[in-house]
Amino acid sequence: MYTKKQIVVPEEYEGERIDRFLACYMEDSISRSMVQKLIKSENILVNGKLIKPSYSLSTDDEIEVTFPQEDVKLPFPEDLAIDIIYQDDDIVVINKAPGIVVHLGPGNYEKTLVNALLFHIKKLSAAGDPTRPGIVHRLDRDTAGLMVVAKSDAAYYSLVEQFSHRQVIKIYKAVVTGKPPREEDLIDKPIARHKKYREKMCISEDGREALTQYKVEKVWHKSTGVFSLLTLRILTGRTHQIRVHLSSIGNPVVGDPVYSKKWSKFNVPYLLLGATYLSFKHPAQERLMEFEVPLPSHIVDFIEKLESRD
């Protein structure tokens, strides 16, 4: 049994090494070491031909990635560090580190957040997908910040309902290139999967409703360009929503490998986006739960550089 993914290389990745491109572009699906293993085992083709990990990409190259699968893999406990903010019998709230995939997927069968949760928490809700126990929402691999996970089945169903009815408040901070057109605004643009570049999302009239509020907190004018710190609240939960919306107004998140053509220019380890505030109704106690964490260290480091003199 096999899982296959096909990717057409966008123009902005002309000249990039294939192993680096796939690790960045496919994000939650694959790591760079996994790419290299798949190339060596002849499971990655470019334009129908075998290549080396150092292969330099051309625009519109057609990449086919094959993930061999013997059986459906279920997550297992792994002793990985996680930052637990709060937990009780029903829920656990964590501050996810950047660079961590939330759950299993093709190319990612270990070292995920779920693996770590199974080691530290033991009991997670089994009400949903067995490959992602307790997971009711997610963050992209390179996005840091707050997540709530269900420990009981009752909590799982309650949280899923709250998310579907937009009763959960999620607030993010991001550093973007340039300055948005307004100090505060609501971005109301539907989002759909890109028809050509299937790993990407895009603005499309045929897409699903997507709403993002933003407020400009600070602007820096530097010799390397203009940068802004934004506070954002998402009113819907589409894949890559903040990143797609900010890119669509000409202000992509710094370090975004998918939606910013200048992503590698700034030499940051992860995109500068963090989920810093989360509130919801406790599934059992029915009281308002509010959590807030400081900006991730890689964002703080970048801001400190912006605050320094050129």
Secondary structure, 3 states (H helix, E strand, C coil): CEEEEEEECCHHHCCCEHHHHHHHHCHHHCCHHHHHHHHHCCCEEECCEECCCCCECCCCCEEEEEEECCCCCCCCCCCCCCEEEEECCCEEEEEECCCCCCCCECCECCCCHHHHHHHHCCCCCCCCCCCCCCECCCCCCCCEEEEEEECCHHHHHHHHHHHHCCCCEEEEEEEEECCCCCCEEEEECCEEECCCCCCCEEECCCCECCEEEEEEEEEEEECCEEEEEEEEEECCCCCCHHHHHHHHCCCCECCCCCCCCCHHHHCCCCCCEEEEEEEEECCCCCCEEEEECCCCHHHHHHHHHHHCCC
